[in-house]
Amino acid sequence: MLPKHPVRTLLMLSLLPLAATAPMAATTPATFQNWPEKAITIVVPTSAGGANDAMARVLAQGLSSRLGKPVIVDNRAGANGAIASEFVARAAPDGYTLMFGYIATHGINPALQKLRYNPVTDFEPIGMVAASPTVLVVNSEVPARTARELVQLIKAKPDSFSFATAGNGTAPHIAGELFKLSAGVDVIGIPHKGSAPAVMSTISGITQYMFPSLFTAYPQIKGGKLKALGIAGDKRSPVLPDVPTLAEQGIPNVSMSQWYAMFAPAKTPKAVVDRLNQEINRVLAEKSVQKFIEDQGAEVETSTPAQLKTLVQKEVTRWKGVVAAAKIKLD
């Protein structure tokens, strides 16, 4: 039996393929020729005041100038960066939600906890931003001038010492646990909600030592509020040339460079990722930006998206091995 309006029906049927392709057309690269057309948000997985936040804000300012649109920093601290990571992993892949990731979110987390995001497959790597060595710092009242002297003090009065962390599973926590194993000391780690409060805890003497990034600690070291006893890395820092590495002081296997990088949700168009990579690298090439980062104890490091992807893959594998060998677990 024919429909009452066969011509109308045929016309509607003839339009179906065109309608079906409309959503696909909306997501083709042509849609992003005028990107960006609105504000961009950089999600930072730590609280305000830490190294991640400071670098993200410098980048946001530079990107805003270059792209001609506001670039907003959104701090979403918690769960060692997992909260922010999950949020960005599920965001629309349109180039308007980015993530300032770092060693914890895209390296250490998979080794310590079950995640609702995959650091490799749920993100499009954009590019490296910087790297900073981890440094052993103590409260200015602690009578130790070297890492070895700190170890001796701890062994003499173990109940008098505790170390601050930026939270369970963070880089300062892992470095502190590796230090305990290598130095043969038994010290309680006190977790805090980010690096900034952990540093303040060490300055005030609530905790006696910590392993922050040099970027986070350098202003306090310069100001005499913290003492640097050792670099937890393969080489000395140009900013603190007189501070030896822990390995030089007979405390090996505590090497941790804290790296920082920019990511977008998976399936973000390649044209947008490439544009962001170019603009971020241009911001990082500015002398004022380089001076800001270097004055804080970090070094600018740039990369292609492919190079960052390789780094993340290697870091995930590396930290799974380190955590398993050291038998480090979240409390």
C-alpha positions as CSV (number, residue, x, y, z in Angstrom):
1,M,0.0,0.0,0.0
2,L,1.4,3.4,-1.1
3,P,1.8,6.2,1.5
4,K,-0.6,9.0,1.3
5,H,2.1,11.5,0.1
6,P,4.6,9.4,-2.0
7,V,6.4,12.5,-3.4
8,R,7.0,14.0,0.1
9,T,8.2,10.6,1.4
10,L,10.6,10.2,-1.5
11,L,11.9,13.7,-0.9
12,M,12.5,12.9,2.8
13,L,14.3,9.7,1.9
14,S,16.5,11.4,-0.6
15,L,17.6,13.8,2.1
16,L,18.5,11.1,4.7
17,P,22.1,10.6,3.5
18,L,22.7,14.4,3.6
19,A,21.3,14.6,7.1
20,A,23.3,11.7,8.3
21,T,26.5,13.3,7.2
22,A,25.8,16.6,8.9
23,P,27.2,15.7,12.3
24,M,30.3,14.4,10.7
25,A,30.8,17.6,8.8
26,A,30.6,19.5,12.0
27,T,33.7,17.7,13.3
28,T,35.8,17.9,10.2
29,P,39.1,19.9,10.3
30,A,37.5,22.7,8.4
31,T,35.5,23.5,11.6
32,F,38.7,24.4,13.4
33,Q,40.1,26.7,10.8
34,N,39.1,29.7,12.9
35,W,40.1,28.1,16.2
36,P,40.1,29.5,18.8
37,E,36.8,31.3,18.8
38,K,36.3,31.5,22.6
39,A,38.2,31.2,25.9
40,I,40.5,28.3,26.6
41,T,40.8,26.6,30.0
42,I,44.0,25.0,31.3
43,V,43.2,22.6,34.1
44,V,45.9,22.4,36.7
45,P,45.9,19.2,38.8
46,T,47.3,20.9,41.9
47,S,46.3,23.7,44.3
48,A,47.3,27.3,43.6
49,G,50.7,28.4,44.7
50,G,52.8,25.4,43.6
51,A,55.2,25.0,40.6
52,N,52.5,23.6,38.3
53,D,50.2,26.5,39.0
54,A,53.0,29.1,38.5
55,M,54.1,27.8,35.2
56,A,50.6,27.2,33.9
57,R,49.8,30.9,34.6
58,V,52.8,32.1,32.8
59,L,51.9,30.0,29.8
60,A,48.3,31.1,30.0
61,Q,49.3,34.7,29.8
62,G,51.6,34.1,26.9
63,L,49.1,32.0,25.0
64,S,46.3,34.5,25.5
65,S,48.5,37.2,23.9
66,R,49.4,35.0,20.9
67,L,45.9,33.5,20.3
68,G,43.9,36.6,21.0
69,K,41.5,34.8,23.4
70,P,41.3,34.5,27.2
71,V,43.2,31.5,28.6
72,I,41.9,30.6,32.1
73,V,43.6,28.5,34.7
74,D,41.3,26.1,36.6
75,N,42.9,24.4,39.7
76,R,41.4,21.0,40.3
77,A,43.5,19.4,43.0
78,G,42.9,16.0,44.5
79,A,43.7,12.3,44.3
80,N,47.3,13.1,43.2
81,G,46.0,14.8,40.0
82,A,43.5,12.0,39.1
83,I,40.5,14.3,39.5
84,A,41.8,16.8,37.0
85,S,43.0,14.1,34.7
86,E,39.6,12.4,34.6
87,F,37.9,15.7,34.0
88,V,40.1,16.5,31.0
89,A,40.0,13.0,29.6
90,R,36.2,13.3,29.4
91,A,36.1,16.8,28.1
92,A,35.1,17.6,24.5
93,P,38.2,17.2,22.2
94,D,37.7,20.7,20.7
95,G,40.9,22.4,21.9
96,Y,39.2,24.5,24.6
97,T,40.0,22.3,27.6
98,L,43.7,21.5,28.1
99,M,45.7,20.0,31.0
100,F,48.9,21.0,32.6
101,G,50.1,17.5,33.3
102,Y,53.3,16.4,35.0
103,I,55.2,13.4,36.3
104,A,52.5,12.3,38.8
105,T,49.5,12.4,36.5
106,H,51.2,10.9,33.4
107,G,53.9,8.8,35.0
108,I,53.6,7.8,38.6
109,N,49.8,7.4,39.1
110,P,49.4,4.2,37.0
111,A,52.0,2.5,39.2
112,L,50.1,3.3,42.5
113,Q,46.4,3.3,41.9
114,K,43.6,2.1,39.7
115,L,42.7,5.0,37.5
116,R,39.6,6.0,35.5
117,Y,41.8,7.4,32.9
118,N,44.7,6.2,30.8
119,P,47.6,8.6,30.6
120,V,48.5,7.3,27.1
121,T,45.3,6.6,25.3
122,D,43.0,9.3,26.8
123,F,45.1,12.3,25.9
124,E,46.7,14.0,22.9
125,P,50.2,15.1,23.9
126,I,50.9,18.7,23.0
127,G,54.4,19.4,24.2
128,M,56.9,19.6,27.0
129,V,57.1,22.8,29.1
130,A,59.9,22.3,31.6
131,A,61.7,20.0,34.0
132,S,63.0,20.6,37.5
133,P,65.2,18.3,39.7
134,T,63.9,17.2,43.1
135,V,65.8,18.6,46.0
136,L,66.2,17.5,49.6
137,V,65.4,20.5,51.8
138,V,65.3,20.8,55.6
139,N,63.9,23.3,58.1
140,S,66.4,26.0,58.7
141,E,66.7,25.0,62.4
142,V,67.8,21.4,61.6
143,P,71.5,21.2,62.4
144,A,72.5,19.4,59.2
145,R,74.7,20.8,56.4
146,T,74.7,17.7,54.2
147,A,72.3,14.8,53.5
148,R,74.7,12.4,55.3
149,E,74.5,14.6,58.4
150,L,70.7,14.5,58.2
151,V,70.8,10.7,58.1
152,Q,73.0,10.6,61.2
153,L,70.6,12.9,63.0
154,I,67.6,10.8,62.0
155,K,69.2,7.6,63.2
156,A,70.2,9.1,66.5
157,K,66.6,10.5,67.2
158,P,64.2,8.8,64.7
159,D,61.1,10.0,66.6
160,S,62.1,13.6,66.2
161,F,61.8,13.6,62.4
162,S,59.0,13.4,59.8
163,F,59.0,14.5,56.2
164,A,56.3,16.4,54.3
165,T,54.7,15.2,51.0
166,A,52.4,16.9,48.6
167,G,50.0,14.0,49.1
168,N,50.3,10.2,48.9
169,G,51.7,9.0,45.6
170,T,53.1,12.4,44.6
171,A,56.7,12.9,43.5
172,P,57.8,14.2,46.9
173,H,56.3,11.2,48.5
174,I,58.0,8.7,46.2
175,A,61.3,10.5,46.6
176,G,60.9,10.4,50.4
177,E,60.3,6.7,50.3
178,L,63.3,6.0,48.0
179,F,65.4,8.1,50.4
180,K,64.3,6.0,53.4
181,L,65.2,2.8,51.5
182,S,68.6,4.1,50.3
183,A,69.6,5.8,53.5
184,G,68.3,3.0,55.8
185,V,66.1,5.3,57.9
186,D,62.5,4.9,59.2
187,V,60.6,8.2,59.0
188,I,56.9,9.0,58.8
189,G,55.7,10.9,55.8
190,I,53.0,13.5,56.4
191,P,50.8,14.1,53.4
192,H,49.5,17.6,52.5
193,K,47.1,18.9,50.0
194,G,49.7,20.1,47.5
195,S,53.4,21.2,47.5
196,A,52.7,24.7,48.8
197,P,51.3,23.6,52.1
198,A,53.9,20.9,52.4
199,V,56.7,23.5,52.0
200,M,55.0,25.7,54.6
201,S,54.9,22.8,57.0
202,T,58.6,22.2,56.6
203,I,59.4,25.9,57.0
204,S,57.4,26.1,60.2
205,G,59.0,23.0,61.6
206,I,55.9,20.9,61.8
207,T,57.9,18.5,59.5
208,Q,61.6,18.5,59.3
209,Y,62.4,17.8,55.7
210,M,60.9,17.4,52.2
211,F,61.6,16.5,48.6
212,P,59.9,19.2,46.5
213,S,60.9,20.2,43.0
214,L,63.6,22.8,42.9
215,F,61.1,25.1,41.1
216,T,58.8,25.0,44.2
217,A,61.5,25.3,46.8
218,Y,64.0,27.7,45.3
219,P,62.4,30.9,46.5
220,Q,62.4,29.6,50.1
221,I,66.0,28.4,49.7
222,K,67.1,31.8,48.4
223,G,65.2,33.5,51.3
224,G,67.0,31.3,53.9
225,K,63.8,29.6,55.1
226,L,64.9,26.2,53.8
227,K,68.3,24.6,53.5
228,A,69.1,22.5,50.4
229,L,71.1,19.4,51.3
230,G,71.1,17.4,48.1
231,I,69.9,17.1,44.6
232,A,67.8,14.0,43.9
233,G,69.1,13.8,40.3
234,D,71.9,12.7,38.0
235,K,73.7,16.1,38.1
236,R,74.0,19.2,40.1
237,S,71.7,22.2,39.4
238,P,73.2,25.3,37.7
239,V,71.1,27.3,40.2
240,L,72.6,25.5,43.2
241,P,76.1,24.5,42.0
242,D,77.5,24.0,45.5
243,V,74.8,21.5,46.5
244,P,75.9,17.9,45.6
245,T,73.7,15.2,44.4
246,L,72.5,12.6,46.9
247,A,74.5,10.0,44.9
248,E,77.7,12.0,45.5
249,Q,77.0,11.8,49.2
250,G,76.7,8.1,49.2
251,I,72.9,7.9,48.9
252,P,72.1,6.4,45.5
253,N,68.9,5.5,43.6
254,V,67.0,8.6,44.6
255,S,66.8,10.2,41.1
256,M,63.7,12.1,40.1
257,S,63.3,14.9,37.6
258,Q,59.9,16.4,37.8
259,W,58.7,17.2,34.3
260,Y,55.7,19.3,33.2
261,A,53.8,19.2,29.9
262,M,50.6,20.2,28.2
263,F,47.9,17.7,27.1
264,A,44.5,17.8,25.4
265,P,41.7,15.2,25.4
266,A,42.2,12.3,23.0
267,K,40.9,12.9,19.4
268,T,41.6,16.6,19.6
269,P,42.2,17.5,15.9
270,K,45.8,17.4,14.8
271,A,45.6,20.9,13.4
272,V,44.7,22.2,16.9
273,V,47.4,20.2,18.7
274,D,50.0,21.3,16.2
275,R,49.0,25.0,16.6
276,L,49.1,24.7,20.4
277,N,52.5,23.1,20.2
278,Q,53.8,25.9,18.0
279,E,52.4,28.6,20.2
280,I,53.6,27.0,23.4
281,N,57.1,26.7,22.1
282,R,57.0,30.3,21.0
283,V,55.9,31.4,24.5
284,L,58.7,29.3,26.0
285,A,61.2,30.9,23.6
286,E,60.5,34.3,25.1
287,K,63.4,35.5,27.3
288,S,61.2,36.8,30.0
289,V,59.4,33.4,30.3
290,Q,62.7,31.5,30.3
291,K,64.1,33.8,32.9
292,F,61.1,33.3,35.1
293,I,61.3,29.5,34.9
294,E,65.1,29.3,35.2
295,D,65.1,31.8,38.2
296,Q,62.9,29.3,40.0
297,G,65.3,26.4,39.5
298,A,63.7,24.7,36.5
299,E,64.8,24.4,32.9
300,V,62.6,25.1,29.8
301,E,62.2,21.9,27.8
302,T,60.2,21.8,24.5
303,S,59.2,18.9,22.4
304,T,57.0,17.7,19.6
305,P,53.7,15.9,20.4
306,A,55.3,12.6,19.3
307,Q,58.3,13.1,21.6
308,L,56.1,13.8,24.5
309,K,54.0,10.7,23.8
310,T,57.2,8.6,23.8
311,L,58.2,10.1,27.2
312,V,54.9,9.3,28.8
313,Q,55.1,5.7,27.6
314,K,58.6,5.3,29.0
315,E,57.6,7.0,32.3
316,V,54.6,4.8,32.9
317,T,56.8,1.7,32.4
318,R,59.7,3.1,34.5
319,W,57.6,4.0,37.6
320,K,55.7,0.7,37.6
321,G,59.1,-0.9,38.0
322,V,60.4,1.5,40.6
323,V,57.2,1.3,42.7
324,A,57.2,-2.5,42.5
325,A,60.9,-2.8,43.4
326,A,60.6,-0.4,46.3
327,K,57.3,-1.9,47.5
328,I,55.7,1.5,47.8
329,K,52.0,1.6,48.4
330,L,49.4,4.2,49.1
331,D,48.1,4.2,52.7
